[in-house]
């Protein structure tokens, strides 16, 4: 027997699947923003824009393997969008930061993507958009947390 909460979780799961498909279907939107930058490049630049950090921190924030970030950073460095420097606190480590060109390319890409998103949300006011943002942020945070040893049925929000 399923509970109302179980049914709600199933509806949320279905909605997330549809959202994921919708985001993938709109993948072509990213190509016109900047033909040299992939969606992953823009995500990576967005993380680095938050402040100088180690590549491993970028990988952790994006929930990808370090090897993925290593290859991506090589491309972004080659395009002159990211700088790599030695970590003054640990000579074995490196730090990455955006160049001025990287900051500008990211700004332009985000502006165009947000304009498109805003057009799709034309019937939503600022309060509605903020409400969805808070909910998605909390959901993303919870989905990134590792599962505990408790069974899924024992987990509560």
C-alpha positions as CSV (number, residue, x, y, z in Angstrom):
1,X,0.0,0.0,0.0
2,X,1.4,3.4,-1.0
3,X,1.0,6.4,1.2
4,X,0.1,9.9,0.0
5,X,3.7,10.8,0.6
6,X,4.9,7.9,-1.5
7,X,2.6,9.0,-4.3
8,X,3.9,12.6,-4.0
9,X,7.5,11.4,-4.3
10,X,6.5,9.4,-7.4
11,X,5.0,12.5,-9.0
12,X,8.1,14.5,-8.1
13,X,10.3,11.8,-9.6
14,X,8.2,11.9,-12.9
15,X,8.4,15.7,-12.9
16,X,12.2,15.6,-12.5
17,X,12.5,13.2,-15.4
18,X,10.4,15.5,-17.6
19,X,12.5,18.5,-16.4
20,X,15.7,16.7,-17.3
21,X,14.4,15.9,-20.7
22,X,13.3,19.4,-21.2
23,X,16.7,20.8,-20.3
24,X,18.4,18.3,-22.7
25,X,15.9,19.2,-25.4
26,X,16.9,22.9,-25.0
27,X,20.6,22.0,-25.3
28,X,20.6,23.6,-28.7
29,X,19.9,26.9,-27.0
30,X,23.4,26.8,-25.6
31,X,25.0,26.4,-29.0
32,X,23.9,29.7,-30.3
33,X,25.0,31.5,-27.2
34,X,28.7,30.9,-27.9
35,X,29.6,28.3,-30.5
36,X,33.0,27.6,-28.8
37,X,31.5,26.9,-25.4
38,X,29.5,23.9,-24.4
39,X,26.9,23.8,-21.7
40,X,29.6,22.1,-19.5
41,X,32.1,24.9,-20.2
42,X,29.5,27.5,-19.1
43,X,28.8,25.6,-15.9
44,X,32.5,25.3,-15.2
45,X,33.1,29.0,-15.8
46,X,30.1,29.8,-13.5
47,X,31.7,27.8,-10.7
48,X,35.1,29.4,-11.2
49,X,33.5,32.8,-11.3
50,X,32.6,32.4,-7.6
51,X,36.3,32.7,-6.7
52,X,39.7,31.3,-7.3
53,X,39.7,27.6,-6.3
54,X,41.4,24.2,-6.9
55,X,40.2,22.1,-9.9
56,X,39.1,19.4,-7.4
57,X,36.7,21.9,-5.8
58,X,35.2,22.7,-9.3
59,X,34.7,18.9,-9.9
60,X,33.0,18.5,-6.5
61,X,30.6,21.4,-7.1
62,X,29.7,20.1,-10.5
63,X,29.4,16.5,-9.2
64,X,31.9,15.2,-11.9
65,X,35.1,13.3,-11.8
66,X,38.4,15.3,-11.5
67,X,39.5,13.9,-14.9
68,X,36.5,15.5,-16.6
69,X,37.4,18.9,-15.1
70,X,41.1,18.5,-16.0
71,X,40.2,18.1,-19.7
72,X,37.7,20.9,-19.6
73,X,40.1,23.3,-17.9
74,X,42.7,22.5,-20.5
75,X,40.3,23.7,-23.2
76,X,39.2,26.8,-21.2
77,X,42.9,27.7,-20.6
78,X,43.6,27.2,-24.4
79,X,40.7,29.6,-25.2
80,X,42.2,32.2,-22.7
81,X,39.2,32.0,-20.4
82,X,40.8,30.5,-17.4
83,X,44.2,31.0,-15.7
84,X,46.1,28.3,-13.8
85,X,48.5,29.3,-11.1
86,X,50.4,27.5,-8.3
87,X,48.7,27.4,-4.9
88,X,50.9,29.5,-2.6
89,X,49.8,27.4,0.3
90,X,50.6,24.0,-1.3
91,X,53.3,23.9,-4.1
92,X,51.8,20.6,-5.4
93,X,48.4,22.1,-6.1
94,X,47.1,24.6,-8.6
95,X,44.4,27.2,-8.5
96,X,42.1,28.3,-11.3
97,X,40.5,31.6,-11.9
98,X,38.7,33.4,-14.7
99,X,40.5,35.8,-17.0
100,X,38.9,39.0,-17.9
101,X,37.9,37.4,-21.3
102,X,36.4,34.5,-19.4
103,X,34.4,36.7,-17.1
104,X,33.1,38.6,-20.2
105,X,32.2,35.5,-22.2
106,X,30.4,34.1,-19.2
107,X,28.5,37.3,-18.6
108,X,27.4,37.4,-22.3
109,X,26.3,33.8,-22.3
110,X,24.4,34.1,-19.0
111,X,22.7,37.3,-20.2
112,X,21.5,35.6,-23.4
113,X,20.4,32.4,-21.6
114,X,18.5,34.3,-18.9
115,X,16.8,36.4,-21.5
116,X,15.5,33.2,-23.2
117,X,14.5,31.7,-19.9
118,X,12.7,34.9,-18.9
119,X,10.7,34.8,-22.1
120,X,9.6,31.2,-21.4
121,X,8.5,32.3,-17.9
122,X,6.6,35.4,-19.1
123,X,3.5,34.6,-17.0
124,X,5.5,34.3,-13.8
125,X,6.1,37.3,-11.5
126,X,9.3,37.8,-9.6
127,X,7.8,36.2,-6.4
128,X,6.9,33.0,-8.3
129,X,10.3,32.8,-9.9
130,X,11.9,33.3,-6.4
131,X,9.7,30.6,-4.9
132,X,10.7,28.0,-7.6
133,X,14.4,29.0,-7.2
134,X,14.3,28.4,-3.4
135,X,12.6,25.0,-3.9
136,X,15.0,23.9,-6.7
137,X,18.0,25.1,-4.7
138,X,16.9,23.1,-1.6
139,X,16.1,20.1,-3.8
140,X,19.5,20.2,-5.5
141,X,21.2,20.5,-2.2
142,X,19.4,17.4,-0.8
143,X,20.0,15.4,-4.0
144,X,23.7,16.0,-3.7
145,X,23.9,14.7,-0.2
146,X,25.1,11.1,0.1
147,X,22.6,8.5,1.2
148,X,22.9,7.4,4.8
149,X,22.9,3.8,6.0
150,X,19.2,4.1,6.8
151,X,16.7,2.5,4.4
152,X,15.0,4.9,2.0
153,X,11.7,4.4,3.9
154,X,13.3,5.6,7.1
155,X,14.5,8.9,5.5
156,X,12.3,11.9,6.2
157,X,12.6,15.5,5.1
